[in-house]
Amino acid sequence: MEEPLDFEEEDQLVRTPLRPTNTNKRSKVIGLDDLLTDYYEEKNKYVHRKSKRLSLSKVYNSDEDDKSRKYKERMLSKFVHDCEKQVNEMSAEEEIPLWGQRVFGHQKSLPSTEYKGVADCQLLQSSSIGDLMSVIYLNEEQGESFLEGLLVNRWLCKLAFVSGFVEDSIATWVFNKMLYSSNGELQVSACEFWCDILLSKDEADKPSVSLGWFPGYSQLMDALATYGYLFDTSMSHSSLSQEVHTDKPEGPPENISSWIKVISACCQIRSPRSIFSISEAEELLCIIIHFSLDRELQGLLFIINEGMQSIIRFFSEEEWDVSCKRVAKSLAFRTPKDLNCLRVVECISVTNGRSKQLRSQIALQLLTLRFDIKVNDYKEILEVLMSVNVKDKDCDFFKLYIYLVLAENFLSFHHLGEEKSVAIDTWCKFLRNCSSQITSTDWRSYASKVRNKASYILQTTVEKST
């Protein structure tokens, strides 16, 4: 039944079998998948061959790569070194030390302060203090320790006010304890004793306690020499460092604060007698200001300023003008030509007209004596400053910075007279030149400080003038 009929065998179309269409479609889908698979396989093989070639090339060229890498490292190191060298050449400032000067060297041996004549002390035997002494048991065996106890507990000062006098032996003993005692409590009590006695007055404005012996200039200078004060300030730091080593202490002793306080008290009295002469007071003022340069005395700045103001008030109106110039010249000669010049000027508190005058005069003398600027008034100072060319490659900005600060202190506290407006205009012109002509990229030593300082002074000057 399945065999073809006779006419079917003769028909050519019937005899040719037909291909199913769904079979062709299935083979087409399978062919695309195969193509994708083949594509990715070939691609993976290509990547694998390429990576293999690269790895082989790295192996073959490893020596050349090491040489190239080392060469690049050397070139980079050289480039960095050259850059650092150029920056250092542009920005390297000179070794300019900070302000500060060694004022005290090695201390000498302190003199003896013993006092054994306690039983013979008239102050303790006075009949006027019988009631007070009735509560104090005194014998010879107690000796100096008993007298020291009276001093520390302020009984000795009370006895002096009750009796109204202090004998010379007690006065010198207390004075030496104040200057040379290593006992801090004892030397402070001795200083308080002397300050209370010197500054005491009765209702008639007369001293409450009679003194036969007063502290003198020579005794105070001897004490300063014992402390190791360097009167010759021309001695350099290097020469000081080469001194022979000794077991004696170096630097200011603790007693220096009492030394300053008692000088301050002595300068506050000029009646019935003046303890210091005019020339002695001038030298003491120079020494007190000189103390401000020692960094080891920074904790005593308040005491130093009080002593400085007391000595300034010591002079009368007629004496001050001449003494002010003498003190300024003396300080100018003993001050190094560095930032200490600015410290000497700025350590003076401008609390009154005399302080302003002294500050202005010291600034002027420093300009004329230490920096060889031959000027006599503010006009010549302004002319010298205006002649400075800040664009000059050889401009010394460190000196210009000192000139700038000293000139500012001189002009700020100096009476300019009728031509004040002209002077201020010239001064402001100079400040504008410094602040505008010195660029922020100027790496020269102290150039930025001059520019910033000039800008600050210009702003404050304009605010004051308006």
Secondary structure, 3 states (H helix, E strand, C coil): CCCCCHHHHHCHHHHCCCCCHHHHHHHHHHHHHHHHHHHHHHHHHHHHHHHHHHHHHHHHCHHHHHHHHHHHHHHHHHHHHHHHHHHHHHHCCCCCCCCCCCCECECCCCCCCCCCCCCCCHHHHCHHHHHHHCCCCCCHHHHHHHHHHHHHCCHHHHHHHHHCEECHHHHHHHHHHHHHCCCHHHHHHHHHHHHHHHHCECCCCCECCEECCCCCHHHHHHHHHHCCECCCCCCCHHHHHCCCCCCCCECCCCCHHHHHHHHHHHHCCCCCCCCCCHHHHHHHHHHHHHHCCCHHHHHHHHHHHHHHHHHHHHCCHHHHHHHHHHHHHHHHHHCCCCCHHHHHHHCCCCCCHHHHHHHHHHHHHHHHHHCCCCCCCHHHHHHHHHCCCCCCCCCCHHHHHHHHHHHHHHHHCCCCHHHHHHHHHHHHHHHHHHHHHCCCCCCCCCHHHHHHHHHHHHHHHHHHHC
